[in-house]
Amino acid sequence: MACCIVTYVDVDGLKHTVEVQAASLYEAAALSISSFRKHNIHPAGLAELKVEIRSSIFHTVTVKQLEHWLQTTPRTPREMATKERLRGLL
């Protein structure tokens, strides 16, 4: 399940937004329509529902791990350029 922000713009140009917990795009759409209808808002037909999936991904790296990675041999030209740029920052 993911937190989804679903937005709908009605025929008058008013934007309506609801937050739902859903496991898929279609579940988020269905849950949002249900929620909108509870508030007397009725998207229908060709109405577009914009679904934004909110997720926070966290990673942890130590300074020592960063320094070690910067000293290893780059595998690609892109990685080489990245490492050179990051070394320049430190």
PDB file of N, CA, C and O in Angstrom:
ATOM      1  N   MET A   1       0.843  -1.177   0.000  1.00  0.00           N
ATOM      2  CA  MET A   1       0.000   0.000   0.000  1.00  0.00           C
ATOM      3  C   MET A   1       0.888   1.240   0.000  1.00  0.00           C
ATOM      4  O   MET A   1       1.925   1.290   0.662  1.00  0.00           O
ATOM      5  N   ALA A   2       0.457   2.219  -0.748  1.00  0.00           N
ATOM      6  CA  ALA A   2       1.199   3.471  -0.812  1.00  0.00           C
ATOM      7  C   ALA A   2       0.248   4.637  -0.610  1.00  0.00           C
ATOM      8  O   ALA A   2      -0.940   4.555  -0.922  1.00  0.00           O
ATOM      9  N   CYS A   3       0.780   5.695  -0.097  1.00  0.00           N
ATOM     10  CA  CYS A   3       0.009   6.926   0.037  1.00  0.00           C
ATOM     11  C   CYS A   3      -0.094   7.553  -1.351  1.00  0.00           C
ATOM     12  O   CYS A   3       0.920   7.782  -2.011  1.00  0.00           O
ATOM     13  N   CYS A   4      -1.309   7.827  -1.786  1.00  0.00           N
ATOM     14  CA  CYS A   4      -1.532   8.409  -3.103  1.00  0.00           C
ATOM     15  C   CYS A   4      -2.335   9.696  -2.957  1.00  0.00           C
ATOM     16  O   CYS A   4      -3.316   9.751  -2.215  1.00  0.00           O
ATOM     17  N   ILE A   5      -1.908  10.714  -3.665  1.00  0.00           N
ATOM     18  CA  ILE A   5      -2.628  11.973  -3.719  1.00  0.00           C
ATOM     19  C   ILE A   5      -3.322  12.001  -5.077  1.00  0.00           C
ATOM     20  O   ILE A   5      -2.669  11.955  -6.119  1.00  0.00           O
ATOM     21  N   VAL A   6      -4.653  12.076  -5.056  1.00  0.00           N
ATOM     22  CA  VAL A   6      -5.416  12.067  -6.300  1.00  0.00           C
ATOM     23  C   VAL A   6      -6.099  13.418  -6.460  1.00  0.00           C
ATOM     24  O   VAL A   6      -6.779  13.903  -5.555  1.00  0.00           O
ATOM     25  N   THR A   7      -5.902  14.014  -7.632  1.00  0.00           N
ATOM     26  CA  THR A   7      -6.441  15.338  -7.910  1.00  0.00           C
ATOM     27  C   THR A   7      -7.376  15.271  -9.110  1.00  0.00           C
ATOM     28  O   THR A   7      -7.123  14.552 -10.076  1.00  0.00           O
ATOM     29  N   TYR A   8      -8.441  16.023  -9.030  1.00  0.00           N
ATOM     30  CA  TYR A   8      -9.454  16.082 -10.084  1.00  0.00           C
ATOM     31  C   TYR A   8      -9.861  17.542 -10.248  1.00  0.00           C
ATOM     32  O   TYR A   8     -10.080  18.240  -9.258  1.00  0.00           O
ATOM     33  N   VAL A   9      -9.963  18.008 -11.495  1.00  0.00           N
ATOM     34  CA  VAL A   9     -10.419  19.367 -11.775  1.00  0.00           C
ATOM     35  C   VAL A   9     -11.818  19.262 -12.375  1.00  0.00           C
ATOM     36  O   VAL A   9     -12.014  18.604 -13.396  1.00  0.00           O
ATOM     37  N   ASP A  10     -12.796  19.918 -11.733  1.00  0.00           N
ATOM     38  CA  ASP A  10     -14.179  19.801 -12.201  1.00  0.00           C
ATOM     39  C   ASP A  10     -14.444  20.729 -13.386  1.00  0.00           C
ATOM     40  O   ASP A  10     -13.556  21.464 -13.818  1.00  0.00           O
ATOM     41  N   VAL A  11     -15.672  20.688 -13.908  1.00  0.00           N
ATOM     42  CA  VAL A  11     -16.023  21.465 -15.097  1.00  0.00           C
ATOM     43  C   VAL A  11     -15.953  22.966 -14.864  1.00  0.00           C
ATOM     44  O   VAL A  11     -15.864  23.743 -15.815  1.00  0.00           O
ATOM     45  N   ASP A  12     -15.994  23.373 -13.606  1.00  0.00           N
ATOM     46  CA  ASP A  12     -15.874  24.798 -13.279  1.00  0.00           C
ATOM     47  C   ASP A  12     -14.420  25.223 -13.068  1.00  0.00           C
ATOM     48  O   ASP A  12     -14.145  26.382 -12.759  1.00  0.00           O
ATOM     49  N   GLY A  13     -13.491  24.275 -13.237  1.00  0.00           N
ATOM     50  CA  GLY A  13     -12.083  24.574 -13.070  1.00  0.00           C
ATOM     51  C   GLY A  13     -11.598  24.484 -11.639  1.00  0.00           C
ATOM     52  O   GLY A  13     -10.463  24.862 -11.349  1.00  0.00           O
ATOM     53  N   LEU A  14     -12.440  23.988 -10.732  1.00  0.00           N
ATOM     54  CA  LEU A  14     -12.045  23.844  -9.333  1.00  0.00           C
ATOM     55  C   LEU A  14     -11.262  22.547  -9.144  1.00  0.00           C
ATOM     56  O   LEU A  14     -11.664  21.487  -9.624  1.00  0.00           O
ATOM     57  N   LYS A  15     -10.150  22.649  -8.443  1.00  0.00           N
ATOM     58  CA  LYS A  15      -9.314  21.475  -8.192  1.00  0.00           C
ATOM     59  C   LYS A  15      -9.704  20.846  -6.869  1.00  0.00           C
ATOM     60  O   LYS A  15      -9.817  21.530  -5.852  1.00  0.00           O
ATOM     61  N   HIS A  16      -9.910  19.529  -6.893  1.00  0.00           N
ATOM     62  CA  HIS A  16     -10.244  18.767  -5.694  1.00  0.00           C
ATOM     63  C   HIS A  16      -9.152  17.730  -5.495  1.00  0.00           C
ATOM     64  O   HIS A  16      -8.721  17.092  -6.456  1.00  0.00           O
ATOM     65  N   THR A  17      -8.700  17.555  -4.260  1.00  0.00           N
ATOM     66  CA  THR A  17      -7.615  16.621  -3.964  1.00  0.00           C
ATOM     67  C   THR A  17      -7.981  15.785  -2.756  1.00  0.00           C
ATOM     68  O   THR A  17      -8.557  16.278  -1.786  1.00  0.00           O
ATOM     69  N   VAL A  18      -7.632  14.504  -2.835  1.00  0.00           N
ATOM     70  CA  VAL A  18      -7.869  13.587  -1.730  1.00  0.00           C
ATOM     71  C   VAL A  18      -6.638  12.688  -1.577  1.00  0.00           C
ATOM     72  O   VAL A  18      -5.936  12.410  -2.550  1.00  0.00           O
ATOM     73  N   GLU A  19      -6.390  12.245  -0.360  1.00  0.00           N
ATOM     74  CA  GLU A  19      -5.284  11.326  -0.082  1.00  0.00           C
ATOM     75  C   GLU A  19      -5.883   9.966   0.247  1.00  0.00           C
ATOM     76  O   GLU A  19      -6.776   9.858   1.088  1.00  0.00           O
ATOM     77  N   VAL A  20      -5.382   8.921  -0.428  1.00  0.00           N
ATOM     78  CA  VAL A  20      -5.869   7.561  -0.195  1.00  0.00           C
ATOM     79  C   VAL A  20      -4.682   6.611  -0.047  1.00  0.00           C
ATOM     80  O   VAL A  20      -3.570   6.907  -0.485  1.00  0.00           O
ATOM     81  N   GLN A  21      -4.942   5.467   0.578  1.00  0.00           N
ATOM     82  CA  GLN A  21      -3.950   4.396   0.667  1.00  0.00           C
ATOM     83  C   GLN A  21      -4.355   3.339  -0.339  1.00  0.00           C
ATOM     84  O   GLN A  21      -5.451   2.788  -0.242  1.00  0.00           O
ATOM     85  N   ALA A  22      -3.492   3.040  -1.310  1.00  0.00           N
ATOM     86  CA  ALA A  22      -3.861   2.105  -2.368  1.00  0.00           C
ATOM     87  C   ALA A  22      -2.671   1.253  -2.787  1.00  0.00           C
ATOM     88  O   ALA A  22      -1.514   1.643  -2.631  1.00  0.00           O
ATOM     89  N   ALA A  23      -2.990   0.073  -3.327  1.00  0.00           N
ATOM     90  CA  ALA A  23      -1.956  -0.847  -3.788  1.00  0.00           C
ATOM     91  C   ALA A  23      -1.753  -0.771  -5.294  1.00  0.00           C
ATOM     92  O   ALA A  23      -0.820  -1.378  -5.820  1.00  0.00           O
ATOM     93  N   SER A  24      -2.614  -0.034  -6.002  1.00  0.00           N
ATOM     94  CA  SER A  24      -2.468   0.080  -7.452  1.00  0.00           C
ATOM     95  C   SER A  24      -3.067   1.400  -7.926  1.00  0.00           C
ATOM     96  O   SER A  24      -3.766   2.087  -7.181  1.00  0.00           O
ATOM     97  N   LEU A  25      -2.783   1.734  -9.160  1.00  0.00           N
ATOM     98  CA  LEU A  25      -3.316   2.943  -9.780  1.00  0.00           C
ATOM     99  C   LEU A  25      -4.840   2.909  -9.786  1.00  0.00           C
ATOM    100  O   LEU A  25      -5.490   3.887  -9.416  1.00  0.00           O
ATOM    101  N   TYR A  26      -5.405   1.783 -10.207  1.00  0.00           N
ATOM    102  CA  TYR A  26      -6.851   1.687 -10.311  1.00  0.00           C
ATOM    103  C   TYR A  26      -7.533   1.699  -8.949  1.00  0.00           C
ATOM    104  O   TYR A  26      -8.632   2.233  -8.803  1.00  0.00           O
ATOM    105  N   GLU A  27      -6.882   1.116  -7.962  1.00  0.00           N
ATOM    106  CA  GLU A  27      -7.438   1.170  -6.612  1.00  0.00           C
ATOM    107  C   GLU A  27      -7.437   2.616  -6.117  1.00  0.00           C
ATOM    108  O   GLU A  27      -8.413   3.058  -5.511  1.00  0.00           O
ATOM    109  N   ALA A  28      -6.366   3.348  -6.363  1.00  0.00           N
ATOM    110  CA  ALA A  28      -6.307   4.755  -5.961  1.00  0.00           C
ATOM    111  C   ALA A  28      -7.404   5.551  -6.651  1.00  0.00           C
ATOM    112  O   ALA A  28      -8.042   6.398  -6.025  1.00  0.00           O
ATOM    113  N   ALA A  29      -7.630   5.290  -7.933  1.00  0.00           N
ATOM    114  CA  ALA A  29      -8.677   5.996  -8.671  1.00  0.00           C
ATOM    115  C   ALA A  29     -10.054   5.692  -8.083  1.00  0.00           C
ATOM    116  O   ALA A  29     -10.848   6.606  -7.860  1.00  0.00           O
ATOM    117  N   ALA A  30     -10.340   4.421  -7.832  1.00  0.00           N
ATOM    118  CA  ALA A  30     -11.647   4.026  -7.300  1.00  0.00           C
ATOM    119  C   ALA A  30     -11.874   4.605  -5.901  1.00  0.00           C
ATOM    120  O   ALA A  30     -12.947   5.128  -5.603  1.00  0.00           O
ATOM    121  N   LEU A  31     -10.848   4.505  -5.047  1.00  0.00           N
ATOM    122  CA  LEU A  31     -10.980   5.048  -3.694  1.00  0.00           C
ATOM    123  C   LEU A  31     -11.181   6.558  -3.714  1.00  0.00           C
ATOM    124  O   LEU A  31     -11.934   7.100  -2.904  1.00  0.00           O
ATOM    125  N   SER A  32     -10.509   7.233  -4.638  1.00  0.00           N
ATOM    126  CA  SER A  32     -10.662   8.692  -4.706  1.00  0.00           C
ATOM    127  C   SER A  32     -12.062   9.073  -5.171  1.00  0.00           C
ATOM    128  O   SER A  32     -12.651  10.016  -4.642  1.00  0.00           O
ATOM    129  N   ILE A  33     -12.602   8.353  -6.155  1.00  0.00           N
ATOM    130  CA  ILE A  33     -13.960   8.650  -6.612  1.00  0.00           C
ATOM    131  C   ILE A  33     -14.944   8.441  -5.471  1.00  0.00           C
ATOM    132  O   ILE A  33     -15.847   9.253  -5.267  1.00  0.00           O
ATOM    133  N   SER A  34     -14.769   7.352  -4.727  1.00  0.00           N
ATOM    134  CA  SER A  34     -15.637   7.090  -3.579  1.00  0.00           C
ATOM    135  C   SER A  34     -15.568   8.232  -2.573  1.00  0.00           C
ATOM    136  O   SER A  34     -16.596   8.684  -2.068  1.00  0.00           O
ATOM    137  N   SER A  35     -14.366   8.692  -2.285  1.00  0.00           N
ATOM    138  CA  SER A  35     -14.188   9.793  -1.339  1.00  0.00           C
ATOM    139  C   SER A  35     -14.789  11.089  -1.869  1.00  0.00           C
ATOM    140  O   SER A  35     -15.462  11.811  -1.134  1.00  0.00           O
ATOM    141  N   PHE A  36     -14.544  11.386  -3.151  1.00  0.00           N
ATOM    142  CA  PHE A  36     -15.123  12.596  -3.741  1.00  0.00           C
ATOM    143  C   PHE A  36     -16.647  12.561  -3.643  1.00  0.00           C
ATOM    144  O   PHE A  36     -17.271  13.557  -3.278  1.00  0.00           O
ATOM    145  N   ARG A  37     -17.248  11.410  -3.971  1.00  0.00           N
ATOM    146  CA  ARG A  37     -18.705  11.298  -3.952  1.00  0.00           C
ATOM    147  C   ARG A  37     -19.278  11.509  -2.557  1.00  0.00           C
ATOM    148  O   ARG A  37     -20.376  12.045  -2.412  1.00  0.00           O
ATOM    149  N   LYS A  38     -18.541  11.091  -1.527  1.00  0.00           N
ATOM    150  CA  LYS A  38     -18.993  11.315  -0.151  1.00  0.00           C
ATOM    151  C   LYS A  38     -19.094  12.800   0.163  1.00  0.00           C
ATOM    152  O   LYS A  38     -19.817  13.205   1.073  1.00  0.00           O
ATOM    153  N   HIS A  39     -18.356  13.613  -0.608  1.00  0.00           N
ATOM    154  CA  HIS A  39     -18.367  15.061  -0.407  1.00  0.00           C
ATOM    155  C   HIS A  39     -19.131  15.773  -1.526  1.00  0.00           C
ATOM    156  O   HIS A  39     -18.931  16.959  -1.788  1.00  0.00           O
ATOM    157  N   ASN A  40     -20.008  15.011  -2.173  1.00  0.00           N
ATOM    158  CA  ASN A  40     -20.877  15.549  -3.223  1.00  0.00           C
ATOM    159  C   ASN A  40     -20.104  16.109  -4.425  1.00  0.00           C
ATOM    160  O   ASN A  40     -20.518  17.093  -5.038  1.00  0.00           O
ATOM    161  N   ILE A  41     -19.000  15.480  -4.743  1.00  0.00           N
ATOM    162  CA  ILE A  41     -18.202  15.819  -5.925  1.00  0.00           C
ATOM    163  C   ILE A  41     -18.259  14.585  -6.816  1.00  0.00           C
ATOM    164  O   ILE A  41     -17.959  13.479  -6.365  1.00  0.00           O
ATOM    165  N   HIS A  42     -18.645  14.767  -8.083  1.00  0.00           N
ATOM    166  CA  HIS A  42     -18.930  13.608  -8.926  1.00  0.00           C
ATOM    167  C   HIS A  42     -18.133  13.598 -10.228  1.00  0.00           C
ATOM    168  O   HIS A  42     -18.673  13.961 -11.273  1.00  0.00           O
ATOM    169  N   PRO A  43     -16.856  13.191 -10.192  1.00  0.00           N
ATOM    170  CA  PRO A  43     -16.117  13.042 -11.449  1.00  0.00           C
ATOM    171  C   PRO A  43     -16.732  11.912 -12.270  1.00  0.00           C
ATOM    172  O   PRO A  43     -17.122  10.879 -11.724  1.00  0.00           O
ATOM    173  N   ALA A  44     -16.814  12.115 -13.579  1.00  0.00           N
ATOM    174  CA  ALA A  44     -17.421  11.089 -14.434  1.00  0.00           C
ATOM    175  C   ALA A  44     -16.785  11.111 -15.815  1.00  0.00           C
ATOM    176  O   ALA A  44     -16.076  12.047 -16.186  1.00  0.00           O
ATOM    177  N   GLY A  45     -17.061  10.055 -16.558  1.00  0.00           N
ATOM    178  CA  GLY A  45     -16.689   9.983 -17.964  1.00  0.00           C
ATOM    179  C   GLY A  45     -15.229  10.244 -18.259  1.00  0.00           C
ATOM    180  O   GLY A  45     -14.353   9.467 -17.879  1.00  0.00           O
ATOM    181  N   LEU A  46     -14.978  11.342 -18.938  1.00  0.00           N
ATOM    182  CA  LEU A  46     -13.621  11.663 -19.378  1.00  0.00           C
ATOM    183  C   LEU A  46     -12.833  12.498 -18.365  1.00  0.00           C
ATOM    184  O   LEU A  46     -11.758  13.007 -18.683  1.00  0.00           O
ATOM    185  N   ALA A  47     -13.359  12.638 -17.159  1.00  0.00           N
ATOM    186  CA  ALA A  47     -12.643  13.382 -16.119  1.00  0.00           C
ATOM    187  C   ALA A  47     -11.291  12.715 -15.862  1.00  0.00           C
ATOM    188  O   ALA A  47     -11.201  11.491 -15.763  1.00  0.00           O
ATOM    189  N   GLU A  48     -10.261  13.519 -15.758  1.00  0.00           N
ATOM    190  CA  GLU A  48      -8.918  12.988 -15.509  1.00  0.00           C
ATOM    191  C   GLU A  48      -8.615  13.011 -14.018  1.00  0.00           C
ATOM    192  O   GLU A  48      -8.784  14.027 -13.342  1.00  0.00           O
ATOM    193  N   LEU A  49      -8.170  11.878 -13.532  1.00  0.00           N
ATOM    194  CA  LEU A  49      -7.732  11.766 -12.148  1.00  0.00           C
ATOM    195  C   LEU A  49      -6.213  11.689 -12.160  1.00  0.00           C
ATOM    196  O   LEU A  49      -5.640  10.731 -12.679  1.00  0.00           O
ATOM    197  N   LYS A  50      -5.563  12.690 -11.591  1.00  0.00           N
ATOM    198  CA  LYS A  50      -4.105  12.698 -11.521  1.00  0.00           C
ATOM    199  C   LYS A  50      -3.713  12.004 -10.223  1.00  0.00           C
ATOM    200  O   LYS A  50      -4.073  12.454  -9.135  1.00  0.00           O
ATOM    201  N   VAL A  51      -2.968  10.898 -10.345  1.00  0.00           N
ATOM    202  CA  VAL A  51      -2.576  10.108  -9.183  1.00  0.00           C
ATOM    203  C   VAL A  51      -1.079  10.286  -8.949  1.00  0.00           C
ATOM    204  O   VAL A  51      -0.258   9.979  -9.813  1.00  0.00           O
ATOM    205  N   GLU A  52      -0.742  10.788  -7.764  1.00  0.00           N
ATOM    206  CA  GLU A  52       0.662  10.961  -7.372  1.00  0.00           C
ATOM    207  C   GLU A  52       0.954   9.979  -6.248  1.00  0.00           C
ATOM    208  O   GLU A  52       0.272   9.974  -5.222  1.00  0.00           O
ATOM    209  N   ILE A  53       1.973   9.148  -6.448  1.00  0.00           N
ATOM    210  CA  ILE A  53       2.356   8.179  -5.430  1.00  0.00           C
ATOM    211  C   ILE A  53       3.438   8.808  -4.571  1.00  0.00           C
ATOM    212  O   ILE A  53       4.494   9.208  -5.061  1.00  0.00           O
ATOM    213  N   ARG A  54       3.156   8.884  -3.294  1.00  0.00           N
ATOM    214  CA  ARG A  54       4.114   9.459  -2.350  1.00  0.00           C
ATOM    215  C   ARG A  54       4.924   8.336  -1.732  1.00  0.00           C
ATOM    216  O   ARG A  54       4.370   7.398  -1.160  1.00  0.00           O
ATOM    217  N   SER A  55       6.210   8.437  -1.850  1.00  0.00           N
ATOM    218  CA  SER A  55       7.057   7.456  -1.170  1.00  0.00           C
ATOM    219  C   SER A  55       8.340   8.141  -0.744  1.00  0.00           C
ATOM    220  O   SER A  55       8.872   8.997  -1.450  1.00  0.00           O
ATOM    221  N   SER A  56       8.815   7.760   0.389  1.00  0.00           N
ATOM    222  CA  SER A  56      10.075   8.269   0.894  1.00  0.00           C
ATOM    223  C   SER A  56      11.043   7.102   0.962  1.00  0.00           C
ATOM    224  O   SER A  56      10.777   6.090   1.611  1.00  0.00           O
ATOM    225  N   ILE A  57      12.146   7.255   0.295  1.00  0.00           N
ATOM    226  CA  ILE A  57      13.169   6.220   0.311  1.00  0.00           C
ATOM    227  C   ILE A  57      14.385   6.814   0.997  1.00  0.00           C
ATOM    228  O   ILE A  57      14.863   7.887   0.626  1.00  0.00           O
ATOM    229  N   PHE A  58      14.876   6.110   1.995  1.00  0.00           N
ATOM    230  CA  PHE A  58      16.029   6.586   2.744  1.00  0.00           C
ATOM    231  C   PHE A  58      17.180   5.601   2.584  1.00  0.00           C
ATOM    232  O   PHE A  58      16.980   4.386   2.573  1.00  0.00           O
ATOM    233  N   HIS A  59      18.380   6.140   2.461  1.00  0.00           N
ATOM    234  CA  HIS A  59      19.597   5.344   2.403  1.00  0.00           C
ATOM    235  C   HIS A  59      20.579   5.946   3.404  1.00  0.00           C
ATOM    236  O   HIS A  59      20.543   7.145   3.679  1.00  0.00           O
ATOM    237  N   THR A  60      21.448   5.111   3.940  1.00  0.00           N
ATOM    238  CA  THR A  60      22.446   5.589   4.885  1.00  0.00           C
ATOM    239  C   THR A  60      23.819   5.173   4.387  1.00  0.00           C
ATOM    240  O   THR A  60      24.030   4.029   3.984  1.00  0.00           O
ATOM    241  N   VAL A  61      24.743   6.111   4.421  1.00  0.00           N
ATOM    242  CA  VAL A  61      26.117   5.838   4.032  1.00  0.00           C
ATOM    243  C   VAL A  61      27.024   6.588   4.993  1.00  0.00           C
ATOM    244  O   VAL A  61      26.738   7.726   5.366  1.00  0.00           O
ATOM    245  N   THR A  62      28.122   5.949   5.393  1.00  0.00           N
ATOM    246  CA  THR A  62      29.071   6.623   6.269  1.00  0.00           C
ATOM    247  C   THR A  62      30.049   7.431   5.428  1.00  0.00           C
ATOM    248  O   THR A  62      30.184   7.214   4.224  1.00  0.00           O
ATOM    249  N   VAL A  63      30.725   8.362   6.082  1.00  0.00           N
ATOM    250  CA  VAL A  63      31.750   9.149   5.390  1.00  0.00           C
ATOM    251  C   VAL A  63      32.846   8.206   4.881  1.00  0.00           C
ATOM    252  O   VAL A  63      33.351   8.376   3.771  1.00  0.00           O
ATOM    253  N   LYS A  64      33.205   7.227   5.686  1.00  0.00           N
ATOM    254  CA  LYS A  64      34.232   6.262   5.289  1.00  0.00           C
ATOM    255  C   LYS A  64      33.808   5.495   4.036  1.00  0.00           C
ATOM    256  O   LYS A  64      34.624   5.276   3.141  1.00  0.00           O
ATOM    257  N   GLN A  65      32.533   5.085   3.966  1.00  0.00           N
ATOM    258  CA  GLN A  65      32.047   4.376   2.775  1.00  0.00           C
ATOM    259  C   GLN A  65      32.111   5.275   1.547  1.00  0.00           C
ATOM    260  O   GLN A  65      32.475   4.822   0.462  1.00  0.00           O
ATOM    261  N   LEU A  66      31.760   6.542   1.711  1.00  0.00           N
ATOM    262  CA  LEU A  66      31.835   7.492   0.607  1.00  0.00           C
ATOM    263  C   LEU A  66      33.268   7.645   0.134  1.00  0.00           C
ATOM    264  O   LEU A  66      33.551   7.569  -1.061  1.00  0.00           O
ATOM    265  N   GLU A  67      34.168   7.860   1.079  1.00  0.00           N
ATOM    266  CA  GLU A  67      35.582   8.029   0.719  1.00  0.00           C
ATOM    267  C   GLU A  67      36.123   6.788   0.019  1.00  0.00           C
ATOM    268  O   GLU A  67      36.866   6.902  -0.956  1.00  0.00           O
ATOM    269  N   HIS A  68      35.760   5.609   0.504  1.00  0.00           N
ATOM    270  CA  HIS A  68      36.205   4.362  -0.131  1.00  0.00           C
ATOM    271  C   HIS A  68      35.659   4.265  -1.558  1.00  0.00           C
ATOM    272  O   HIS A  68      36.399   3.926  -2.483  1.00  0.00           O
ATOM    273  N   TRP A  69      34.384   4.556  -1.738  1.00  0.00           N
ATOM    274  CA  TRP A  69      33.771   4.484  -3.063  1.00  0.00           C
ATOM    275  C   TRP A  69      34.452   5.449  -4.031  1.00  0.00           C
ATOM    276  O   TRP A  69      34.677   5.117  -5.195  1.00  0.00           O
ATOM    277  N   LEU A  70      34.774   6.639  -3.543  1.00  0.00           N
ATOM    278  CA  LEU A  70      35.439   7.623  -4.399  1.00  0.00           C
ATOM    279  C   LEU A  70      36.824   7.152  -4.852  1.00  0.00           C
ATOM    280  O   LEU A  70      37.301   7.568  -5.908  1.00  0.00           O
ATOM    281  N   GLN A  71      37.473   6.292  -4.065  1.00  0.00           N
ATOM    282  CA  GLN A  71      38.818   5.803  -4.395  1.00  0.00           C
ATOM    283  C   GLN A  71      38.807   4.567  -5.293  1.00  0.00           C
ATOM    284  O   GLN A  71      39.835   4.227  -5.880  1.00  0.00           O
ATOM    285  N   THR A  72      37.668   3.893  -5.408  1.00  0.00           N
ATOM    286  CA  THR A  72      37.619   2.686  -6.246  1.00  0.00           C
ATOM    287  C   THR A  72      37.627   3.058  -7.723  1.00  0.00           C
ATOM    288  O   THR A  72      37.285   4.179  -8.099  1.00  0.00           O
ATOM    289  N   THR A  73      38.020   2.103  -8.547  1.00  0.00           N
ATOM    290  CA  THR A  73      38.091   2.321  -9.996  1.00  0.00           C
ATOM    291  C   THR A  73      36.690   2.455 -10.576  1.00  0.00           C
ATOM    292  O   THR A  73      35.832   1.606 -10.333  1.00  0.00           O
ATOM    293  N   PRO A  74      36.453   3.518 -11.342  1.00  0.00           N
ATOM    294  CA  PRO A  74      35.136   3.707 -11.956  1.00  0.00           C
ATOM    295  C   PRO A  74      34.855   2.608 -12.983  1.00  0.00           C
ATOM    296  O   PRO A  74      35.765   2.136 -13.665  1.00  0.00           O
ATOM    297  N   ARG A  75      33.596   2.209 -13.083  1.00  0.00           N
ATOM    298  CA  ARG A  75      33.200   1.162 -14.022  1.00  0.00           C
ATOM    299  C   ARG A  75      32.765   1.715 -15.369  1.00  0.00           C
ATOM    300  O   ARG A  75      32.828   1.016 -16.380  1.00  0.00           O
ATOM    301  N   THR A  76      32.329   2.958 -15.386  1.00  0.00           N
ATOM    302  CA  THR A  76      31.846   3.567 -16.627  1.00  0.00           C
ATOM    303  C   THR A  76      32.358   4.999 -16.719  1.00  0.00           C
ATOM    304  O   THR A  76      32.756   5.580 -15.709  1.00  0.00           O
ATOM    305  N   PRO A  77      32.353   5.569 -17.913  1.00  0.00           N
ATOM    306  CA  PRO A  77      32.739   6.978 -18.049  1.00  0.00           C
ATOM    307  C   PRO A  77      31.839   7.900 -17.219  1.00  0.00           C
ATOM    308  O   PRO A  77      32.304   8.899 -16.670  1.00  0.00           O
ATOM    309  N   ARG A  78      30.577   7.564 -17.135  1.00  0.00           N
ATOM    310  CA  ARG A  78      29.661   8.385 -16.334  1.00  0.00           C
ATOM    311  C   ARG A  78      30.059   8.343 -14.863  1.00  0.00           C
ATOM    312  O   ARG A  78      30.095   9.379 -14.199  1.00  0.00           O
ATOM    313  N   GLU A  79      30.357   7.153 -14.355  1.00  0.00           N
ATOM    314  CA  GLU A  79      30.777   7.027 -12.959  1.00  0.00           C
ATOM    315  C   GLU A  79      32.085   7.767 -12.726  1.00  0.00           C
ATOM    316  O   GLU A  79      32.276   8.366 -11.668  1.00  0.00           O
ATOM    317  N   MET A  80      32.988   7.732 -13.702  1.00  0.00           N
ATOM    318  CA  MET A  80      34.267   8.440 -13.583  1.00  0.00           C
ATOM    319  C   MET A  80      34.016   9.942 -13.433  1.00  0.00           C
ATOM    320  O   MET A  80      34.609  10.596 -12.575  1.00  0.00           O
ATOM    321  N   ALA A  81      33.135  10.476 -14.272  1.00  0.00           N
ATOM    322  CA  ALA A  81      32.830  11.903 -14.210  1.00  0.00           C
ATOM    323  C   ALA A  81      32.172  12.263 -12.876  1.00  0.00           C
ATOM    324  O   ALA A  81      32.462  13.307 -12.292  1.00  0.00           O
ATOM    325  N   THR A  82      31.298  11.399 -12.410  1.00  0.00           N
ATOM    326  CA  THR A  82      30.629  11.644 -11.126  1.00  0.00           C
ATOM    327  C   THR A  82      31.630  11.662  -9.993  1.00  0.00           C
ATOM    328  O   THR A  82      31.601  12.552  -9.143  1.00  0.00           O
ATOM    329  N   LYS A  83      32.516  10.683  -9.979  1.00  0.00           N
ATOM    330  CA  LYS A  83      33.511  10.607  -8.908  1.00  0.00           C
ATOM    331  C   LYS A  83      34.447  11.818  -8.937  1.00  0.00           C
ATOM    332  O   LYS A  83      34.788  12.366  -7.889  1.00  0.00           O
ATOM    333  N   GLU A  84      34.853  12.226 -10.115  1.00  0.00           N
ATOM    334  CA  GLU A  84      35.726  13.406 -10.220  1.00  0.00           C
ATOM    335  C   GLU A  84      35.011  14.651  -9.691  1.00  0.00           C
ATOM    336  O   GLU A  84      35.602  15.454  -8.969  1.00  0.00           O
ATOM    337  N   ARG A  85      33.748  14.803 -10.052  1.00  0.00           N
ATOM    338  CA  ARG A  85      32.983  15.975  -9.596  1.00  0.00           C
ATOM    339  C   ARG A  85      32.817  15.943  -8.087  1.00  0.00           C
ATOM    340  O   ARG A  85      32.964  16.974  -7.431  1.00  0.00           O
ATOM    341  N   LEU A  86      32.514  14.781  -7.523  1.00  0.00           N
ATOM    342  CA  LEU A  86      32.307  14.674  -6.079  1.00  0.00           C
ATOM    343  C   LEU A  86      33.624  14.858  -5.314  1.00  0.00           C
ATOM    344  O   LEU A  86      33.633  15.468  -4.245  1.00  0.00           O
ATOM    345  N   ARG A  87      34.721  14.345  -5.844  1.00  0.00           N
ATOM    346  CA  ARG A  87      36.019  14.568  -5.202  1.00  0.00           C
ATOM    347  C   ARG A  87      36.318  16.058  -5.145  1.00  0.00           C
ATOM    348  O   ARG A  87      36.876  16.550  -4.164  1.00  0.00           O
ATOM    349  N   GLY A  88      35.948  16.768  -6.192  1.00  0.00           N
ATOM    350  CA  GLY A  88      36.149  18.213  -6.238  1.00  0.00           C
ATOM    351  C   GLY A  88      35.354  18.954  -5.164  1.00  0.00           C
ATOM    352  O   GLY A  88      35.770  20.016  -4.699  1.00  0.00           O
ATOM    353  N   LEU A  89      34.232  18.403  -4.779  1.00  0.00           N
ATOM    354  CA  LEU A  89      33.421  19.019  -3.732  1.00  0.00           C
ATOM    355  C   LEU A  89      34.009  18.830  -2.350  1.00  0.00           C
ATOM    356  O   LEU A  89      33.799  19.650  -1.457  1.00  0.00           O
ATOM    357  N   LEU A  90      34.755  17.732  -2.175  1.00  0.00           N
ATOM    358  CA  LEU A  90      35.318  17.434  -0.868  1.00  0.00           C
ATOM    359  C   LEU A  90      36.701  18.009  -0.743  1.00  0.00           C
ATOM    360  O   LEU A  90      37.340  17.859   0.298  1.00  0.00           O
TER     361      LEU A  90
END
